Structure formats: C-alpha cells, structure tokens
Amino acid sequence: PTADESGELLSFLSKQEGRLRDGWLSAPELAGLHGKEGKELQAAVPTGTTPVDLAAWTAVSRVILNLDETITAE
C-alpha cells in the first residue's frame, strides 16, 4: 500500500478498536472466537493479544480482501 493507503487502513483499525471497546461490535463474534453454544474460544487468542485486537484486524483484513485489486486480476 502507499503511505496514504496505509494511513487510511490504520485510521480504520483505530476506529474499529474504539467501536469494539465501546460495545458497538462484539469482538468475539467478529474475530470468530465463538465455539459451540456461544462459549468463547480463549485458547485461540495468542499471548499478548486481546479479542479486540483480533476483531479489529479481522475488520481490516475484510476491507483489504474486498478491494477490487484483491478480487480481480488484470
């Protein structure tokens, strides 16, 4: 990514972290940490990482994977 694109992605990451911390989004759900019967899969969270971190980066990854540059090969 260019410097501008990196800045946009980092800004988006920060906004998502805020939304997750404020409860607008469910971090375990967005990060795919719900097992059977809604139980969280804490073992899936790497040491030094929180479900909020995983969920925010999941949101950024989804943005990148939905870009035209990612979907189409020219």
C-alpha positions as CSV (number, residue, x, y, z in Angstrom):
1,P,0.0,0.0,0.0
2,T,1.0,3.6,-0.5
3,A,1.6,5.8,2.5
4,D,-1.9,7.3,2.1
5,E,-3.5,3.9,1.9
6,S,-1.6,2.7,5.0
7,G,-2.8,5.7,6.8
8,E,-6.4,5.0,5.9
9,L,-6.1,1.4,7.0
10,L,-4.5,2.4,10.3
11,S,-7.2,5.0,10.8
12,F,-9.9,2.4,10.1
13,L,-8.2,0.0,12.6
14,S,-8.3,2.6,15.3
15,K,-12.0,3.4,14.7
16,Q,-12.8,-0.3,14.8
17,E,-10.9,-0.8,18.1
18,G,-12.9,2.1,19.5
19,R,-16.2,0.6,18.3
20,L,-15.3,-2.7,19.8
21,R,-14.2,-1.3,23.1
22,D,-17.4,0.8,23.3
23,G,-19.6,-2.3,22.7
24,W,-20.9,-1.3,19.2
25,L,-19.5,-4.6,17.9
26,S,-18.9,-7.9,19.5
27,A,-15.1,-8.7,19.5
28,P,-15.5,-12.5,20.0
29,E,-18.1,-12.7,17.2
30,L,-16.2,-10.6,14.7
31,A,-12.9,-12.5,15.4
32,G,-14.6,-15.9,15.1
33,L,-14.0,-16.8,18.7
34,H,-17.4,-18.3,19.5
35,G,-17.4,-22.0,19.8
36,K,-20.4,-24.2,20.3
37,E,-23.3,-22.8,22.4
38,G,-21.7,-19.3,22.3
39,K,-18.7,-20.2,24.5
40,E,-15.6,-18.1,23.8
41,L,-12.5,-19.9,22.5
42,Q,-9.9,-18.2,24.7
43,A,-7.3,-20.7,23.7
44,A,-7.4,-19.3,20.2
45,V,-6.2,-15.9,21.4
46,P,-2.4,-15.6,21.2
47,T,-0.5,-14.5,24.2
48,G,-0.3,-10.7,24.4
49,T,-3.3,-10.3,22.1
50,T,-6.9,-9.5,23.1
51,P,-10.1,-10.4,21.3
52,V,-10.5,-6.7,20.5
53,D,-7.1,-6.8,18.7
54,L,-8.1,-9.9,16.7
55,A,-11.5,-8.4,15.8
56,A,-10.1,-5.1,14.7
57,W,-7.5,-6.7,12.5
58,T,-10.2,-9.0,11.1
59,A,-12.2,-6.0,10.1
60,V,-9.1,-4.5,8.3
61,S,-8.5,-7.8,6.6
62,R,-12.0,-7.9,5.3
63,V,-11.6,-4.4,3.8
64,I,-8.4,-5.5,2.1
65,L,-9.9,-8.7,0.8
66,N,-12.9,-6.9,-0.7
67,L,-10.8,-4.4,-2.7
68,D,-11.1,-4.6,-6.5
69,E,-7.3,-5.1,-6.6
70,T,-7.7,-8.2,-4.5
71,I,-10.7,-9.7,-6.3
72,T,-9.8,-9.1,-10.0
73,A,-6.6,-9.9,-11.8
74,E,-5.8,-7.8,-14.8
